[in-house]
């Protein structure tokens, strides 16, 4: 009797607490499983085998997922540097980050709509290859300057590595996410007429992998909009390997580590045995929970349409378990050039931007699951609970 009164009260209090407080008591491991598992790892079991039953458990699970994916794939994502300063001049925000006696500076350009703000914004890697609607600012972010992506010889080059050292474990995707994190620091301090709580991030192809990883690592991003990210983004390594074994011309972990420096050097050890990774990319989507995520894909073999579809279906199972099924969708469509946004994906993108950036809570983002036939049950051996 006593408990039936106290427990709901406790549960409500814990769940009402901000994410940082709910995660405060998490035990985050420093070593991670490398047991072979051909199926996508169970997002509802801690590495020590205990079940993830509540949303607070899941928030802790996300901390161990983040630690594992940094350890095995991405490299270390550093916390905020000791000093970050920013100034605004015209349409340019200049940012300086300092740590350990070293400083680096970079700038982003900002295009705000006319009218009264503050406005939401989309940070675009390189240049946006989605239509950014009126009412949303565009922040153009030169990710290559933060972490170079010019093949193997560019490992450890860029502003991030000038600050943290060329031997830092981060791959380029992580370095870019760090840059995005600093852009949000800047938006919180300069008056650029942008609301830092309504910021999305986008990029296409290699930069789509980057936008996905930024949405996962940078908790202040309100909406992730990775476009045609394929392998290393919306695809799951294990499903891509399975597709490759069926004869598809698809990018896999074994190819990607040789092509460029998007991932940490740590990932090389897994390149031919992705089935030993502690996580897979359905959990990259899970790291964005409960924030907004709309995954845009194409049907080009190299991107792995079956892999991205199955993987993101598994991602949606995670969102659903957390009680926010309408906060993630994926829209895949074929017959258009790589990174040229087709009109048949417009309504899905618009709904997500309206809801997560323009504050239209009634925008219909429900059940957006578009892509080729892919049976997620073929790749998982777990069922999703309803997290309490
Ligand atoms: C889909 O993103 C990449 C792909 O991973 C690479 O293998 C290929 O070389 O380039 C794609 C890309 O970034 O195209 C612009």
Boltz pocket constraint, residues with backbone or C-beta under 6 A from the ligand:
constraints:
  - pocket:
      binder: B
      contacts: [[A, 204], [A, 205], [A, 206], [A, 207], [A, 228], [A, 229], [A, 230], [A, 231], [A, 251], [A, 259], [A, 303]]
      max_distance: 6.0
